[in-house]
Amino acid sequence: MRAALAGLAGLAVLIGLLPGPLLMLGAGAIGALSGHPGLPEAAPLSVSPSVQGADYAPLPLAVLLGLLGAGLVWLCRRLSPQPARRGPAWDGGFQAPPPHLPFGDPATQPGADGFAQPLRRMLGGRLLAAHEAVHRPHPGDTAPARLESGFHDPLPGSLLAPWWPCASGSRWRRSGCGTSACGDC
């Protein structure tokens, strides 16, 4: 599977760097679809929209960009006062786990809430009617800060309301999804 995807990615790069042969192969179809005979000039290394127009040559551009990138990497390494240092990976601010918990404390491991919070912040205001509130203690107070978050998904109620009388209003939330706890069902 990985080899097939790598082969398709390599083919896409090859077509992007050498568009001329593929465009020459499809010149008849391009002419039939667009109403004009196709590209007046398509060489293996460049493509031009007209005889007097500027050529687009992606392979030399890619080579120049590669040389420029390699030169910048060399220059940064040459001008750096010290070699790159390696340090331990950041552990989210938590201390190293004790020996009896080799994978760390389960309470400090990343979970679904941590991955969902940025999505709730980005999409939740309009899409899910999400809300967050941070309650901070006063200075000098030893109480912990609290983060309260929640959301209300309006889509199930609006989609199911025409077919299921429990789907609308507060009865939907009280009855729970999929149960027939309301009296109308």
Sequence and secondary structure as in RCSB ss.txt:
>XXXX:A:sequence
MRAALAGLAGLAVLIGLLPGPLLMLGAGAIGALSGHPGLPEAAPLSVSPSVQGADYAPLPLAVLLGLLGAGLVWL
CRRLSPQPARRGPAWDGGFQAPPPHLPFGDPATQPGADGFAQPLRRMLGGRLLAAHEAVHRPHPGDTAPARLESG
FHDPLPGSLLAPWWPCASGSRWRRSGCGTSACGDC
>XXXX:A:secstr
 HHHHHHHHHHHHHHHH HHHHHHHTHHHHHHHHSS   SEE SS EESSSSS  B HHHHHHHHHHHHHHHHHH
HHHH SS         TT     TT TT  GGGS  HHHHHHHHHHHHHHHHT  EEEEE   TT     EEEEE
    HHHHHHTTT GGGSHHHHHHH TT   STT 
